[in-house]
Amino acid sequence: MPSSLPFAHLRILELASVLAGPQVGQFFAELGAEVLKIESPAGDVTRTWKTSAENAAAPAATAAGEAAVSAYFAASNWGKKSLVLDLTTAAGQAALHRLAAQADIILASYKPGDAEKLRADYATLSQESPRLVYGHLTGYGPDNARAGYDAVLQAEAGFMYLNAAGPGQPPQKMPVAMVDLLAAHQLKEGLLTALLQRERTGRGALVQVSLLDSALASLANQAASYLVTGHDPQPLGSGHPSIVPYGTVYRAANGRQLVLAVGSDGQFRQLCAALGRPEWAIDARFATNTARVAHRAELEALLTQQIATLDGDALLAELERRAVPAGAVRSVGEALSQPAAAGMLLPGRDGGRAGLRTVAFRSPAWAVAAGLSAPPALGAGAREARPTE
């Protein structure tokens, strides 16, 4: 890994599993850190989380000599080495302590109380390494031993309630583990804050992040709406509570599905011109965003009817020309196949399968990591990762 990368001097021990913690581990790996994933003899449970499509392809992949790494595991474990340690044994704990003495950051996702039983907690490990930064993910905070699962947190934090087609419709969870990803971002911020503080004080810190707090912090305008008005925001499908038209899916005459994100009255006037209905822009019901929110159903019905008569691709091109925010609804494959997405893909070595970057920011001050190693097989890299005596 090039020494010019920002975290080329850091050593990370990843005691976390599933998604949130490993996402943070890959973040540091992409920016140059040495990341050692400590796994139990059974390995990270996501190694076994395969879709039916993956299971169907498994015999062909095995015949081709490809490692049987699940797509879920691959989503968060590029650039790491794997070391198997049984932390229920004295030998495993001793090995962890030797490694921790040389580490800058530890990532953990134990339920409250479990790390102490394994002698893998911050208080124990920081005794020999006062500069250690320890990031601890929990479901509900350090005083609640309840395990945290993304789907449950999406329900409990209000996301599923809001993510319904409309009032009275069934709640739905997001199709990715959104709360885990939000918690990962919170942990990154906490760890970077602790590293900055360590530069000034020479001492590390314990950083605690819960899935619940991360989810609540991300309710943003929906939470503010409740706190300001005392009224619960209602589900609107993909629509927006305070902007219209914004987020609703329309189907054009050629079958193209598209969304609009009209955030200003000027953009709405341009939309009306593109649709061939300039009179809507001066209609008192629609001339301002406040009016459009009040007359949401009427405007949505008109838009649905008009867009259904037009070629969707031609309309999108015209909207882009007029600087009206709009886009086509794409599948995951279509999204990743866009030329603009090429920079977010991690090239597989020797023509192997590609991965997805977790780092989406760039700077001319450092290069983008190239040649990141593929997600490791269980225990792969253990020899190189043994602690120095």
Secondary structure, DSSP 8 states (H G I E B T S, - for coil): --TTSTTTT-EEEE---TTHHHHHHHHHHHTT-EEEEEE-TT--GGGG---HHHHHHHHHHHHTT-----HHHHTS-TTEEEEE--TTSHHHHHHHHHHHTT-SEEEE---TTHHHHTT-SHHHHTTT-TT-EEEEEESS-TT------HHHHHHHTTHHHHSSSSTTS-----SS-HHHHHHHHHHHHHHHHHHHHHHHHS--EEEEEEHHHHHHHTTHHHHHHHHHHSS-----TT--SS-SSEEEEEE-TTS-EEEEE--SHHHHHHHHHHTT-GGGGGSTTTSSHHHHHHTHHHHHHHHHHHHTTS-HHHHHHHHHHTT--EEE---HHHHHHSGGGGGGEE--GGG---EE-S-----TTS----S------TTTTHHHH----
